[in-house]
Each structure stands twice: as C-alpha cells, then as structure tokens.
Amino acid sequence: MGIKRRHFNQYISLLEKHVSTSITDVDGVIVYVSEAFCNLTGYTELELIGKKHNLLRHPDVADEIYRNLWTMITEGKPWHGRIKNLKKNKDFYWVDAYIEPIFDDGAIIGYQAVRQNITNEILFKALTKIDVLTGLYNRNSIEEFAQLFIDEAQRYQTSFSIIMVDLDDFKHINDTYGHPVGDEVLKKLSVIFQDLIRSSDRIGRWGGEEFIILCPQTTYLQAKELAERLRLGFSSHEFKNIGYKTASFGVALFEDEDTIESLIVKADNALYDSKRLGKNRIS
C-alpha cells in the first residue's frame, strides 16, 4: 500500500511535539518554531514569531560564543555547541544545539536549528564539581581552574596569584561546640568570602577547614589586599554562642617555573608562617 500523505502528516506532527526546532530569516528573525520549542522556552508561538533568539539569551553566556556562532552560519557553515538560555519565567535551561544555513540557488535565505534539552546532564556534572557542605568548588574543580589560569598567565604574560586560607583553632570549635557548629562556621566563611572576592576569582574548599582563592590577572600585592579584606571580613563576624573567629592566610604569586603543585606549596608555606607567627594574619 505504501505510505500515504496522512502518514507523513502524522510524522511531522510527532516531530512538532517532541523535537525543539526553529527557523529564522537571514537577519535572525524567527519565522517558525515547533510546539516542543514553545514548551521548552515557555513562550507561545505568537510571542516568538518576529523576535530574535536573544530573547532567550542568558547573561552567563559570553559574547564571543554568539559572535562565533553568527560568523560560522553567515559564512555558510553549520554550528554545533551547548548554550545556556532563559525561559519566559527566567528559569535557565541548557541545550545542545545544531544550527545550519538554509540555501536557495546557492544563497543563504535563513537558518534552521535543532536543540536537545540537556539541563539535567549539565546539573549533574555541576554537582560533581561542588563541595556539598559549603557550595563552593571542590578540590578537583579548583585544580582544573588553576591549570587554566596558569596556561593563561604563561600565554599572555599576565599575573596569577593564589590565596590559601585555614581557620584558626578549628579543632577547638569542633571539640568544644560540636561538629554541627563547626559546619556552620565553614558555611558562613564561604558566604563572607564569596561576597568579597571579585567575579573573576574562583574560590574552593581545599579540604577540611582549608580554602583556596584563585586570582587571575592579579599581582602579589593585589592578592595581599584581597586577603586582608577577607581576613577582616571574617574576623569581624560574631557567631552566636562562640563569638569571633579568625583565619590565617598564605599568598603566593605564580612564576614561570611553577606548576600547580609548586604554587600550592608556596602558598602553604606562607600559610604556615602565618600560623607560626601568631595566626589571624597574612604571609
């Protein structure tokens, strides 16, 4: 009997419901969206037609990604990548997107895109990079960032410094007030530090009561100034029932011969000096 037109229509209807697709004209203005795309974004078809995809743009995504995407497709090449977007309700979602030009007689007349929702995959991977107690990056993540910053410092001859932090007398807090109180101190330190570091810095829990702040494009003196702000910010906070607590700091500057390991050793040695000289100080 063969496949009839109504079977093709059923197939198209199935794609409409389950495959997130869109088509734009040469200026990037949306002219078609599938039902699945509307369900993914929270917008209706009427709200999307006539708009551009920057309606969905998330502020976390760098301009460079969009420039590269637009350059490739306007040159007639397909683009494939992962992008974080915003829904109508301002929730975020991640998609694995494939975008390619539409040609007519050799000329580009528009662009078509197919997307797969990979939000759950991204969130799972993110969780493996986070310290559960503090919500900061874990040790493996910090090591990955440190290598990226070292590569950047070597390639562009920029400064890179790190700050190692250790809470003073933390064992006494746990032994005297209990581990739940100690956990609260660690979490509060994390909040205070995240408020004080710069958006370009990365902070992680190195282990136990030790933390590391990575400071790209930062000189030794700038890192010391940041460490002093962190020291004062933490030591001026009064904890319920246990009063004021302090932390000691070690600052180290990346030099050409350094590796991640040697840089950590330098910061750790400086931290040891702070402990030896009386704690609640920067070395």
Phi and psi in degrees as GROMACS dihedral restraints (atoms count N, CA, C in turn):
[ dihedral_restraints ]
;  ai    aj    ak    al  type     phi  dphi    fc
    3     4     5     6     1    84.9    20    10
    4     5     6     7     1   169.6    20    10
    6     7     8     9     1   -89.3    20    10
    7     8     9    10     1   127.3    20    10
    9    10    11    12     1   -93.9    20    10
   10    11    12    13     1   168.6    20    10
   12    13    14    15     1   -56.8    20    10
   13    14    15    16     1   -36.9    20    10
   15    16    17    18     1   -64.8    20    10
   16    17    18    19     1   -28.5    20    10
   18    19    20    21     1   -70.1    20    10
   19    20    21    22     1   -38.5    20    10
   21    22    23    24     1   -64.4    20    10
   22    23    24    25     1   -39.5    20    10
   24    25    26    27     1   -63.1    20    10
   25    26    27    28     1   -38.3    20    10
   27    28    29    30     1   -64.1    20    10
   28    29    30    31     1   -39.1    20    10
   30    31    32    33     1   -64.3    20    10
   31    32    33    34     1   -44.6    20    10
   33    34    35    36     1   -63.0    20    10
   34    35    36    37     1   -40.4    20    10
   36    37    38    39     1   -62.9    20    10
   37    38    39    40     1   -38.4    20    10
   39    40    41    42     1   -63.3    20    10
   40    41    42    43     1   -43.8    20    10
   42    43    44    45     1   -62.7    20    10
   43    44    45    46     1   -42.4    20    10
   45    46    47    48     1   -55.7    20    10
   46    47    48    49     1   -41.6    20    10
   48    49    50    51     1   -77.5    20    10
   49    50    51    52     1   -30.3    20    10
   51    52    53    54     1  -120.1    20    10
   52    53    54    55     1    -9.3    20    10
   54    55    56    57     1  -116.6    20    10
   55    56    57    58     1   123.1    20    10
   57    58    59    60     1   -81.4    20    10
   58    59    60    61     1   104.7    20    10
   60    61    62    63     1  -130.5    20    10
   61    62    63    64     1   157.3    20    10
   63    64    65    66     1  -153.6    20    10
   64    65    66    67     1   157.4    20    10
   66    67    68    69     1  -132.4    20    10
   67    68    69    70     1   138.7    20    10
   69    70    71    72     1  -124.1    20    10
   70    71    72    73     1   164.8    20    10
   72    73    74    75     1   -82.8    20    10
   73    74    75    76     1  -172.9    20    10
   75    76    77    78     1   -66.6    20    10
   76    77    78    79     1   -19.1    20    10
   78    79    80    81     1   -92.3    20    10
   79    80    81    82     1     2.5    20    10
   81    82    83    84     1    85.5    20    10
   82    83    84    85     1    10.9    20    10
   84    85    86    87     1   -84.3    20    10
   85    86    87    88     1   130.2    20    10
   87    88    89    90     1   -69.8    20    10
   88    89    90    91     1   129.1    20    10
   90    91    92    93     1  -118.1    20    10
   91    92    93    94     1   -13.5    20    10
   93    94    95    96     1  -154.5    20    10
   94    95    96    97     1   139.3    20    10
   96    97    98    99     1  -138.7    20    10
   97    98    99   100     1   144.3    20    10
   99   100   101   102     1   -82.0    20    10
  100   101   102   103     1   164.5    20    10
  102   103   104   105     1   -60.6    20    10
  103   104   105   106     1   -37.9    20    10
  105   106   107   108     1   -65.0    20    10
  106   107   108   109     1   -36.4    20    10
  108   109   110   111     1   -65.5    20    10
  109   110   111   112     1   -41.2    20    10
  111   112   113   114     1   -63.4    20    10
  112   113   114   115     1   -42.8    20    10
  114   115   116   117     1   -63.8    20    10
  115   116   117   118     1   -36.4    20    10
  117   118   119   120     1   -68.8    20    10
  118   119   120   121     1   -41.7    20    10
  120   121   122   123     1   -90.7    20    10
  121   122   123   124     1   -20.8    20    10
  123   124   125   126     1    87.0    20    10
  124   125   126   127     1    -2.8    20    10
  126   127   128   129     1   -94.0    20    10
  127   128   129   130     1   153.0    20    10
  129   130   131   132     1   -83.1    20    10
  130   131   132   133     1   166.6    20    10
  132   133   134   135     1   -59.2    20    10
  133   134   135   136     1   -42.7    20    10
  135   136   137   138     1   -63.4    20    10
  136   137   138   139     1   -33.0    20    10
  138   139   140   141     1   -74.5    20    10
  139   140   141   142     1   -21.4    20    10
  141   142   143   144     1   -97.5    20    10
  142   143   144   145     1   -38.7    20    10
  144   145   146   147     1   -61.2    20    10
  145   146   147   148     1   130.6    20    10
  147   148   149   150     1    91.6    20    10
  148   149   150   151     1    -8.1    20    10
  150   151   152   153     1  -100.8    20    10
  151   152   153   154     1   170.7    20    10
  153   154   155   156     1  -105.1    20    10
  154   155   156   157     1   163.6    20    10
  156   157   158   159     1   -69.2    20    10
  157   158   159   160     1   -12.0    20    10
  159   160   161   162     1   -67.1    20    10
  160   161   162   163     1    -9.7    20    10
  162   163   164   165     1   -58.7    20    10
  163   164   165   166     1   -28.1    20    10
  165   166   167   168     1  -100.8    20    10
  166   167   168   169     1     1.4    20    10
  168   169   170   171     1   -66.4    20    10
  169   170   171   172     1   133.6    20    10
  171   172   173   174     1   -93.7    20    10
  172   173   174   175     1   137.5    20    10
  174   175   176   177     1   -64.3    20    10
  175   176   177   178     1   -16.6    20    10
  177   178   179   180     1   -72.3    20    10
  178   179   180   181     1   -20.6    20    10
  180   181   182   183     1   -82.0    20    10
  181   182   183   184     1   127.0    20    10
  183   184   185   186     1   -68.0    20    10
  184   185   186   187     1   146.5    20    10
  186   187   188   189     1   -57.0    20    10
  187   188   189   190     1   -34.2    20    10
  189   190   191   192     1   -59.5    20    10
  190   191   192   193     1   -35.8    20    10
  192   193   194   195     1   -63.4    20    10
  193   194   195   196     1   -44.6    20    10
  195   196   197   198     1   -70.2    20    10
  196   197   198   199     1   -36.1    20    10
  198   199   200   201     1   -62.7    20    10
  199   200   201   202     1   -43.8    20    10
  201   202   203   204     1   -64.3    20    10
  202   203   204   205     1   -42.9    20    10
  204   205   206   207     1   -58.8    20    10
  205   206   207   208     1   -51.5    20    10
  207   208   209   210     1   -65.9    20    10
  208   209   210   211     1   -38.4    20    10
  210   211   212   213     1   -61.1    20    10
  211   212   213   214     1   -45.2    20    10
  213   214   215   216     1   -65.5    20    10
  214   215   216   217     1   -47.3    20    10
  216   217   218   219     1   -73.8    20    10
  217   218   219   220     1   -31.3    20    10
  219   220   221   222     1   -72.8    20    10
  220   221   222   223     1   -19.0    20    10
  222   223   224   225     1   -87.4    20    10
  223   224   225   226     1     3.1    20    10
  225   226   227   228     1    88.5    20    10
  226   227   228   229     1    13.8    20    10
  228   229   230   231     1  -107.4    20    10
  229   230   231   232     1   148.6    20    10
  231   232   233   234     1   -74.6    20    10
  232   233   234   235     1   154.5    20    10
  234   235   236   237     1  -125.6    20    10
  235   236   237   238     1   136.9    20    10
  237   238   239   240     1  -133.9    20    10
  238   239   240   241     1   132.5    20    10
  240   241   242   243     1  -176.2    20    10
  241   242   243   244     1   178.6    20    10
  243   244   245   246     1  -109.8    20    10
  244   245   246   247     1   133.2    20    10
  246   247   248   249     1  -134.4    20    10
  247   248   249   250     1   141.3    20    10
  249   250   251   252     1   -94.5    20    10
  250   251   252   253     1   128.2    20    10
  252   253   254   255     1  -125.1    20    10
  253   254   255   256     1   170.2    20    10
  255   256   257   258     1  -111.5    20    10
  256   257   258   259     1   136.3    20    10
  258   259   260   261     1   -80.5    20    10
  259   260   261   262     1   173.9    20    10
  261   262   263   264     1   -60.4    20    10
  262   263   264   265     1   -35.9    20    10
  264   265   266   267     1   -83.6    20    10
  265   266   267   268     1     6.3    20    10
  267   268   269   270     1    77.4    20    10
  268   269   270   271     1     5.8    20    10
  270   271   272   273     1   -69.0    20    10
  271   272   273   274     1   155.8    20    10
  273   274   275   276     1  -102.2    20    10
  274   275   276   277     1   159.4    20    10
  276   277   278   279     1  -149.7    20    10
  277   278   279   280     1   155.2    20    10
  279   280   281   282     1  -111.3    20    10
  280   281   282   283     1   141.0    20    10
  282   283   284   285     1  -130.7    20    10
  283   284   285   286     1   148.0    20    10
  285   286   287   288     1   -95.7    20    10
  286   287   288   289     1   112.3    20    10
  288   289   290   291     1  -112.4    20    10
  289   290   291   292     1   142.0    20    10
  291   292   293   294     1  -125.0    20    10
  292   293   294   295     1   119.3    20    10
  294   295   296   297     1  -124.6    20    10
  295   296   297   298     1   133.8    20    10
  297   298   299   300     1  -144.2    20    10
  298   299   300   301     1   155.9    20    10
  300   301   302   303     1   -71.0    20    10
  301   302   303   304     1   155.2    20    10
  303   304   305   306     1  -107.2    20    10
  304   305   306   307     1   125.6    20    10
  306   307   308   309     1  -107.8    20    10
  307   308   309   310     1   148.1    20    10
  309   310   311   312     1  -141.4    20    10
  310   311   312   313     1   114.4    20    10
  312   313   314   315     1    54.5    20    10
  313   314   315   316     1    38.7    20    10
  315   316   317   318     1    85.2    20    10
  316   317   318   319     1    -7.5    20    10
  318   319   320   321     1  -104.9    20    10
  319   320   321   322     1   144.6    20    10
  321   322   323   324     1   -76.6    20    10
  322   323   324   325     1   125.5    20    10
  324   325   326   327     1  -115.2    20    10
  325   326   327   328     1    -3.3    20    10
  327   328   329   330     1   171.2    20    10
  328   329   330   331     1  -171.4    20    10
  330   331   332   333     1  -140.8    20    10
  331   332   333   334     1   141.5    20    10
  333   334   335   336     1  -122.1    20    10
  334   335   336   337     1   146.0    20    10
  336   337   338   339     1  -135.9    20    10
  337   338   339   340     1   142.2    20    10
  339   340   341   342     1  -124.0    20    10
  340   341   342   343     1   135.0    20    10
  342   343   344   345     1  -130.9    20    10
  343   344   345   346     1   145.0    20    10
  345   346   347   348     1  -117.7    20    10
  346   347   348   349     1   129.1    20    10
  348   349   350   351     1   -71.4    20    10
  349   350   351   352     1   116.3    20    10
  351   352   353   354     1  -121.1    20    10
  352   353   354   355     1    25.0    20    10
  354   355   356   357     1   -56.3    20    10
  355   356   357   358     1   -46.9    20    10
  357   358   359   360     1   -62.5    20    10
  358   359   360   361     1   -38.3    20    10
  360   361   362   363     1   -63.8    20    10
  361   362   363   364     1   -44.5    20    10
  363   364   365   366     1   -64.4    20    10
  364   365   366   367     1   -43.3    20    10
  366   367   368   369     1   -63.7    20    10
  367   368   369   370     1   -38.9    20    10
  369   370   371   372     1   -63.3    20    10
  370   371   372   373     1   -44.3    20    10
  372   373   374   375     1   -64.6    20    10
  373   374   375   376     1   -36.8    20    10
  375   376   377   378     1   -63.7    20    10
  376   377   378   379     1   -40.1    20    10
  378   379   380   381     1   -62.7    20    10
  379   380   381   382     1   -32.0    20    10
  381   382   383   384     1   -72.3    20    10
  382   383   384   385     1   -11.0    20    10
  384   385   386   387     1  -101.4    20    10
  385   386   387   388     1    -1.0    20    10
  387   388   389   390     1  -111.9    20    10
  388   389   390   391     1   140.6    20    10
  390   391   392   393     1   -75.1    20    10
  391   392   393   394     1   124.6    20    10
  393   394   395   396     1   -63.0    20    10
  394   395   396   397     1   -41.8    20    10
  396   397   398   399     1   -69.2    20    10
  397   398   399   400     1   -49.0    20    10
  399   400   401   402     1   -96.5    20    10
  400   401   402   403     1   -19.5    20    10
  402   403   404   405     1    79.2    20    10
  403   404   405   406     1     3.6    20    10
  405   406   407   408     1   -84.8    20    10
  406   407   408   409     1   172.4    20    10
  408   409   410   411     1   -62.8    20    10
  409   410   411   412     1   148.4    20    10
  411   412   413   414     1   -89.5    20    10
  412   413   414   415     1  -179.2    20    10
  414   415   416   417     1   -60.7    20    10
  415   416   417   418     1   -43.4    20    10
  417   418   419   420     1   -62.0    20    10
  418   419   420   421     1   -41.3    20    10
  420   421   422   423     1   -64.4    20    10
  421   422   423   424     1   -42.2    20    10
  423   424   425   426     1   -62.8    20    10
  424   425   426   427     1   -39.3    20    10
  426   427   428   429     1   -63.4    20    10
  427   428   429   430     1   -38.8    20    10
  429   430   431   432     1   -64.8    20    10
  430   431   432   433     1   -45.6    20    10
  432   433   434   435     1   -63.2    20    10
  433   434   435   436     1   -41.3    20    10
  435   436   437   438     1   -60.1    20    10
  436   437   438   439     1   -41.4    20    10
  438   439   440   441     1   -65.8    20    10
  439   440   441   442     1   -38.7    20    10
  441   442   443   444     1   -61.8    20    10
  442   443   444   445     1   -42.9    20    10
  444   445   446   447     1   -70.6    20    10
  445   446   447   448     1   -34.1    20    10
  447   448   449   450     1   -65.2    20    10
  448   449   450   451     1   -45.2    20    10
  450   451   452   453     1   -59.5    20    10
  451   452   453   454     1   -41.8    20    10
  453   454   455   456     1   -64.6    20    10
  454   455   456   457     1   -43.3    20    10
  456   457   458   459     1   -63.6    20    10
  457   458   459   460     1   -38.9    20    10
  459   460   461   462     1   -72.2    20    10
  460   461   462   463     1   -40.2    20    10
  462   463   464   465     1   -69.6    20    10
  463   464   465   466     1   -41.9    20    10
  465   466   467   468     1  -108.0    20    10
  466   467   468   469     1     5.5    20    10
  468   469   470   471     1    55.2    20    10
  469   470   471   472     1    47.7    20    10
  471   472   473   474     1  -108.6    20    10
  472   473   474   475     1   166.2    20    10
  474   475   476   477     1   -82.5    20    10
  475   476   477   478     1   151.2    20    10
  477   478   479   480     1  -148.2    20    10
  478   479   480   481     1   124.0    20    10
  480   481   482   483     1  -126.6    20    10
  481   482   483   484     1   156.7    20    10
  483   484   485   486     1  -130.2    20    10
  484   485   486   487     1   153.5    20    10
  486   487   488   489     1  -124.0    20    10
  487   488   489   490     1   124.5    20    10
  489   490   491   492     1  -105.6    20    10
  490   491   492   493     1   136.0    20    10
  492   493   494   495     1  -126.8    20    10
  493   494   495   496     1   140.5    20    10
  495   496   497   498     1  -138.2    20    10
  496   497   498   499     1   127.4    20    10
  498   499   500   501     1   -64.2    20    10
  499   500   501   502     1   138.9    20    10
  501   502   503   504     1   -81.1    20    10
  502   503   504   505     1   134.2    20    10
  504   505   506   507     1    55.6    20    10
  505   506   507   508     1    40.2    20    10
  507   508   509   510     1   -68.9    20    10
  508   509   510   511     1   -34.0    20    10
  510   511   512   513     1   -60.7    20    10
  511   512   513   514     1   -36.5    20    10
  513   514   515   516     1   -63.6    20    10
  514   515   516   517     1   -38.5    20    10
  516   517   518   519     1   -62.8    20    10
  517   518   519   520     1   -48.1    20    10
  519   520   521   522     1   -63.5    20    10
  520   521   522   523     1   -44.6    20    10
  522   523   524   525     1   -68.3    20    10
  523   524   525   526     1   -35.2    20    10
  525   526   527   528     1   -87.7    20    10
  526   527   528   529     1   -42.5    20    10
  528   529   530   531     1  -110.7    20    10
  529   530   531   532     1   -11.3    20    10
  531   532   533   534     1    99.7    20    10
  532   533   534   535     1   156.9    20    10
  534   535   536   537     1   -64.6    20    10
  535   536   537   538     1   -34.8    20    10
  537   538   539   540     1   -59.1    20    10
  538   539   540   541     1   -37.8    20    10
  540   541   542   543     1   -67.9    20    10
  541   542   543   544     1   -42.1    20    10
  543   544   545   546     1   -59.0    20    10
  544   545   546   547     1   -40.1    20    10
  546   547   548   549     1   -63.0    20    10
  547   548   549   550     1   -39.5    20    10
  549   550   551   552     1   -64.5    20    10
  550   551   552   553     1   -35.8    20    10
  552   553   554   555     1   -65.1    20    10
  553   554   555   556     1   -43.6    20    10
  555   556   557   558     1   -62.3    20    10
  556   557   558   559     1   -41.8    20    10
  558   559   560   561     1   -68.1    20    10
  559   560   561   562     1   -38.4    20    10
  561   562   563   564     1   -68.6    20    10
  562   563   564   565     1   -39.8    20    10
  564   565   566   567     1   -58.0    20    10
  565   566   567   568     1   -42.2    20    10
  567   568   569   570     1   -60.7    20    10
  568   569   570   571     1   -42.9    20    10
  570   571   572   573     1   -65.5    20    10
  571   572   573   574     1   -46.1    20    10
  573   574   575   576     1   -60.0    20    10
  574   575   576   577     1   -45.9    20    10
  576   577   578   579     1   -66.5    20    10
  577   578   579   580     1   -40.8    20    10
  579   580   581   582     1   -63.4    20    10
  580   581   582   583     1   -32.1    20    10
  582   583   584   585     1   -71.7    20    10
  583   584   585   586     1   -24.9    20    10
  585   586   587   588     1   -99.5    20    10
  586   587   588   589     1   -24.5    20    10
  588   589   590   591     1   -77.0    20    10
  589   590   591   592     1   168.0    20    10
  591   592   593   594     1   -86.8    20    10
  592   593   594   595     1   162.9    20    10
  594   595   596   597     1   -64.1    20    10
  595   596   597   598     1   -25.6    20    10
  597   598   599   600     1   -81.4    20    10
  598   599   600   601     1   -15.2    20    10
  600   601   602   603     1   -79.9    20    10
  601   602   603   604     1   159.9    20    10
  603   604   605   606     1  -128.3    20    10
  604   605   606   607     1   132.6    20    10
  606   607   608   609     1  -122.6    20    10
  607   608   609   610     1   139.5    20    10
  609   610   611   612     1  -146.2    20    10
  610   611   612   613     1   161.0    20    10
  612   613   614   615     1   -88.9    20    10
  613   614   615   616     1   117.3    20    10
  615   616   617   618     1   -79.4    20    10
  616   617   618   619     1   -29.6    20    10
  618   619   620   621     1   154.5    20    10
  619   620   621   622     1   138.7    20    10
  621   622   623   624     1    58.3    20    10
  622   623   624   625     1  -121.8    20    10
  624   625   626   627     1  -103.6    20    10
  625   626   627   628     1    19.5    20    10
  627   628   629   630     1  -101.1    20    10
  628   629   630   631     1   139.4    20    10
  630   631   632   633     1  -132.2    20    10
  631   632   633   634     1   156.5    20    10
  633   634   635   636     1  -131.8    20    10
  634   635   636   637     1   136.1    20    10
  636   637   638   639     1  -115.1    20    10
  637   638   639   640     1   124.5    20    10
  639   640   641   642     1   -95.8    20    10
  640   641   642   643     1   129.1    20    10
  642   643   644   645     1  -123.9    20    10
  643   644   645   646     1    87.3    20    10
  645   646   647   648     1   -68.9    20    10
  646   647   648   649     1   151.0    20    10
  648   649   650   651     1    51.4    20    10
  649   650   651   652     1    44.4    20    10
  651   652   653   654     1  -133.8    20    10
  652   653   654   655     1   126.0    20    10
  654   655   656   657     1   -75.6    20    10
  655   656   657   658     1   170.7    20    10
  657   658   659   660     1   -61.0    20    10
  658   659   660   661     1   -44.2    20    10
  660   661   662   663     1   -66.0    20    10
  661   662   663   664     1   -39.0    20    10
  663   664   665   666     1   -64.2    20    10
  664   665   666   667     1   -39.0    20    10
  666   667   668   669     1   -67.1    20    10
  667   668   669   670     1   -37.2    20    10
  669   670   671   672     1   -64.7    20    10
  670   671   672   673     1   -38.8    20    10
  672   673   674   675     1   -64.1    20    10
  673   674   675   676     1   -41.0    20    10
  675   676   677   678     1   -65.1    20    10
  676   677   678   679     1   -43.0    20    10
  678   679   680   681     1   -59.7    20    10
  679   680   681   682     1   -37.8    20    10
  681   682   683   684     1   -66.7    20    10
  682   683   684   685     1   -39.2    20    10
  684   685   686   687     1   -63.0    20    10
  685   686   687   688     1   -40.1    20    10
  687   688   689   690     1   -66.5    20    10
  688   689   690   691     1   -42.6    20    10
  690   691   692   693     1   -61.3    20    10
  691   692   693   694     1   -48.1    20    10
  693   694   695   696     1   -67.0    20    10
  694   695   696   697     1   -39.1    20    10
  696   697   698   699     1   -61.9    20    10
  697   698   699   700     1   -41.0    20    10
  699   700   701   702     1   -76.9    20    10
  700   701   702   703     1   -45.0    20    10
  702   703   704   705     1   -69.3    20    10
  703   704   705   706     1   -17.0    20    10
  705   706   707   708     1   -91.4    20    10
  706   707   708   709     1    -2.4    20    10
  708   709   710   711     1   -88.3    20    10
  709   710   711   712     1   128.6    20    10
  711   712   713   714     1   -97.5    20    10
  712   713   714   715     1   121.1    20    10
  714   715   716   717     1   -87.3    20    10
  715   716   717   718     1   141.9    20    10
  717   718   719   720     1   -61.6    20    10
  718   719   720   721     1   130.5    20    10
  720   721   722   723     1    76.2    20    10
  721   722   723   724     1   -25.1    20    10
  723   724   725   726     1  -117.3    20    10
  724   725   726   727     1    -2.5    20    10
  726   727   728   729     1    76.3    20    10
  727   728   729   730     1  -146.9    20    10
  729   730   731   732     1   -91.2    20    10
  730   731   732   733     1   142.2    20    10
  732   733   734   735     1  -126.9    20    10
  733   734   735   736     1   160.6    20    10
  735   736   737   738     1  -129.7    20    10
  736   737   738   739     1   169.5    20    10
  738   739   740   741     1  -141.0    20    10
  739   740   741   742     1   155.0    20    10
  741   742   743   744     1  -109.4    20    10
  742   743   744   745     1   151.5    20    10
  744   745   746   747     1  -130.2    20    10
  745   746   747   748     1   143.8    20    10
  747   748   749   750     1  -127.3    20    10
  748   749   750   751     1   128.2    20    10
  750   751   752   753     1  -113.6    20    10
  751   752   753   754     1   136.9    20    10
  753   754   755   756     1  -139.5    20    10
  754   755   756   757     1   144.1    20    10
  756   757   758   759     1  -104.5    20    10
  757   758   759   760     1   134.0    20    10
  759   760   761   762     1   -68.6    20    10
  760   761   762   763     1   132.9    20    10
  762   763   764   765     1  -122.0    20    10
  763   764   765   766     1   161.5    20    10
  765   766   767   768     1   -53.1    20    10
  766   767   768   769     1   -35.1    20    10
  768   769   770   771     1   -84.6    20    10
  769   770   771   772     1    -3.4    20    10
  771   772   773   774     1   -75.1    20    10
  772   773   774   775     1   150.2    20    10
  774   775   776   777     1  -114.0    20    10
  775   776   777   778     1   177.5    20    10
  777   778   779   780     1   -57.4    20    10
  778   779   780   781     1   -44.2    20    10
  780   781   782   783     1   -63.1    20    10
  781   782   783   784     1   -45.8    20    10
  783   784   785   786     1   -68.8    20    10
  784   785   786   787     1   -33.4    20    10
  786   787   788   789     1   -67.4    20    10
  787   788   789   790     1   -40.7    20    10
  789   790   791   792     1   -63.9    20    10
  790   791   792   793     1   -40.7    20    10
  792   793   794   795     1   -61.5    20    10
  793   794   795   796     1   -42.3    20    10
  795   796   797   798     1   -62.2    20    10
  796   797   798   799     1   -44.1    20    10
  798   799   800   801     1   -66.6    20    10
  799   800   801   802     1   -37.5    20    10
  801   802   803   804     1   -66.9    20    10
  802   803   804   805     1   -39.2    20    10
  804   805   806   807     1   -65.0    20    10
  805   806   807   808     1   -40.2    20    10
  807   808   809   810     1   -65.4    20    10
  808   809   810   811     1   -38.8    20    10
  810   811   812   813     1   -62.7    20    10
  811   812   813   814     1   -40.7    20    10
  813   814   815   816     1   -60.9    20    10
  814   815   816   817     1   -38.8    20    10
  816   817   818   819     1   -62.0    20    10
  817   818   819   820     1   -40.5    20    10
  819   820   821   822     1   -62.1    20    10
  820   821   822   823     1   -40.9    20    10
  822   823   824   825     1   -65.4    20    10
  823   824   825   826     1   -44.6    20    10
  825   826   827   828     1   -66.3    20    10
  826   827   828   829     1   -31.8    20    10
  828   829   830   831     1   -88.7    20    10
  829   830   831   832     1     4.6    20    10
  831   832   833   834     1   126.6    20    10
  832   833   834   835     1    -1.2    20    10
  834   835   836   837     1    71.3    20    10
  835   836   837   838     1   173.3    20    10
  837   838   839   840     1    50.5    20    10
  838   839   840   841     1    47.2    20    10
  840   841   842   843     1  -152.1    20    10
  841   842   843   844     1   173.9    20    10
  843   844   845   846     1  -118.5    20    10
  844   845   846   847     1   134.4    20    10
